[in-house]
Amino acid sequence: MTAPQQLGFDAMPRRLFRATPTRLMSWLDCPRRYRFSYLERPTPPKGPPWAHNSVGAAVHTALAGWWRLPPDERTPNAAGDLLVRSWIDEGFRDAAQSLRWRDYTRGMVERYVAELDPLDEPVGVERTVALTTSTLALSGRVDRIDERVLDDGQGVELVVVDYKTGRRTLTTADARTSLALAIYAAAASRTLRRPCRRVELHHLPTGAVVAWDHTPESLARHLSRADSIGEEAAAAEEAYARGLSPSEQDELFPPRPGPQCQWCDFAAHCPEGRRAYPTRLPWDGLDSTVG
């Protein structure tokens, strides 16, 4: 018997794979993009920044800053000022388009916060939550975590709030099927030791809120799915660390062409994706009716 066997090392549990919802979904969407994003060093050069990502980042920064103001300073105008200070002037066609979108987005943020109660303090803003499963160490940062009174008035529960700024109209199915939101809810409950089953998508362009109330069973299904995705990604990473030939890399990290190829940062390095879906211009993700 070898020394490791005598010490029981062969029976030691496997090290948990550290992942975020974004990392898991990146593997599911396209293993090749996953390799470019997380494994290759130096990282292959990315394409130009996307204007719609600039809008989303500015909105998230402004809303997080608004909740950090003293309650008596949480006004719509203050949110607008924060948006202007947070503005990212990247990915737009020209300065004029950026300015139009800055003004439009300022109005969008001001209308949104006008419907909020500035005294209704969130439990968390840009809060990191975490949990472990049998195979994963999961963590993620939640836009906002609210505390709400239960419908029956008996106690309170946590609610995961995720801001959305894209042009696509959201549905309840988006909230129900989101792996990220389910992980956030389970992790918020574990981290803050309070029940959390409700997840909400707040679509700022329309002011719509779509929500889903998870059950213990539905959260368990999502976590089981996360485990499955994570096991695949972990096995691929271990093989990559041992060393792979270029052909073996393509076999283990194949491209997965789909609509997401239009917005891929690594499209220049993926001929299969470019053939299937030509890359968009950096500002094509914006609502064309705004300018």
Secondary structure, DSSP 8 states (H G I E B T S, - for coil): --HHHHTTGGGS----EEE-HHHHHHHHH-HHHHIIIII-SS--------HHHHHHHHHHHHHHHHHTS-GGG--HHHHHHHHHHH----S-SSHHHHHHHHHHHHHHHHHHHHTS-TTS--SEEEEEEEEE-SSEEEEEEEEEEEEEE-TTSSSEEEEEEEEE--SS---HHHHHH-HHHHHHHHHHHHHHTS-EEEEEEEETTTTEEEEEE--HHHHHHHHHHHHHHHHHHHHHHHHHHH---HHHHHHHS----SGGGGG-TTGGG-HHHHHHS----TTTTS-TTT-
